[in-house]
Amino acid sequence: MSEVSDSAHERSRKAYASVLQGMKEVRQTAIAAAMGISESTVSRIKNEDLEGCIQFLYHAGWKLVPQDYQCVPEVQARAWLDSHRREVQRMSETEQLWPEV
């Protein structure tokens, strides 16, 4: 496997573990009711199909995040981090020029 594939596989494995953890909070009964399917179908999906579906999504370039997360494009995140780093550096230089007495 290539390095990218290994990375996608590892990320999908972690996402699968997170989804299973999240399913402890949202009961299978609630999921079944929301989807209009039986609880046994939800269980079958979870046990037989879920891991493969998540791997498929990750290898296709997608990822899963919790609903309460907000995604930010990498370029924007890097810009924010660079701006923060420059501001911290500027503040440090100012403190060196005028140390508190």
C-alpha positions in Angstrom: 0.0 0.0 0.0 1.1 3.5 -0.6 1.7 6.0 2.2 -1.5 7.8 1.4 -3.5 4.6 1.5 -2.1 3.6 4.8 -2.9 7.0 6.1 -6.5 6.8 4.8 -6.9 3.4 6.3 -5.6 4.5 9.7 -7.9 7.5 9.7 -10.9 5.4 8.7 -10.1 3.0 11.5 -10.1 5.8 14.0 -13.3 7.3 12.6 -15.0 3.8 12.9 -14.0 3.7 16.5 -15.4 7.2 17.1 -18.7 6.3 15.3 -19.0 3.2 17.5 -18.4 5.3 20.6 -20.9 7.9 19.5 -23.5 5.1 18.9 -23.3 4.4 22.7 -24.8 7.9 23.3 -27.4 7.7 20.5 -29.2 4.4 21.0 -29.8 2.0 18.1 -33.5 2.4 18.8 -33.4 6.1 18.1 -31.3 5.5 14.9 -33.8 2.9 13.7 -36.7 5.2 14.3 -35.1 8.1 12.6 -34.3 6.0 9.5 -37.6 4.1 9.5 -35.9 0.7 9.8 -35.9 -2.0 12.4 -33.4 -2.1 15.3 -32.0 -5.4 14.0 -31.3 -3.7 10.6 -29.3 -1.0 12.4 -27.4 -3.7 14.3 -26.7 -5.6 11.0 -25.5 -2.4 9.3 -23.2 -1.6 12.3 -21.8 -5.1 12.5 -21.5 -5.9 8.8 -21.3 -2.8 6.7 -20.3 0.3 8.7 -16.5 -0.3 8.8 -16.3 -0.9 5.1 -18.5 2.1 4.3 -16.2 4.4 6.4 -13.1 3.0 4.7 -14.7 3.6 1.3 -15.4 7.2 2.2 -11.9 7.8 3.5 -10.2 6.3 0.5 -12.5 8.4 -1.7 -11.1 11.5 -0.1 -13.9 12.2 2.4 -13.9 12.2 6.2 -16.4 12.0 9.1 -16.6 14.6 11.8 -19.1 15.0 14.7 -22.1 17.2 14.0 -21.0 19.9 16.4 -17.6 20.3 14.7 -17.1 23.0 12.1 -14.6 22.4 9.3 -12.2 25.1 8.2 -10.3 24.8 4.9 -6.6 24.0 5.5 -5.5 27.2 3.8 -7.6 29.3 6.2 -6.4 27.4 9.3 -2.8 27.9 8.3 -3.4 31.6 7.7 -5.0 31.9 11.2 -2.1 30.0 12.8 0.5 32.1 11.0 -1.3 35.3 12.0 -1.4 34.1 15.6 2.3 33.1 15.5 3.3 36.6 14.2 1.2 38.4 16.8 2.8 36.3 19.6 6.2 37.1 18.2 5.4 40.8 18.0 4.2 40.9 21.6 7.4 39.1 22.7 9.6 41.6 21.0 7.6 44.5 22.5 8.1 43.0 26.0 11.8 42.8 25.4 12.0 46.5 24.4 10.0 47.7 27.4 10.3 45.2 30.3 8.1 46.0 33.3 10.0 47.7 36.0 
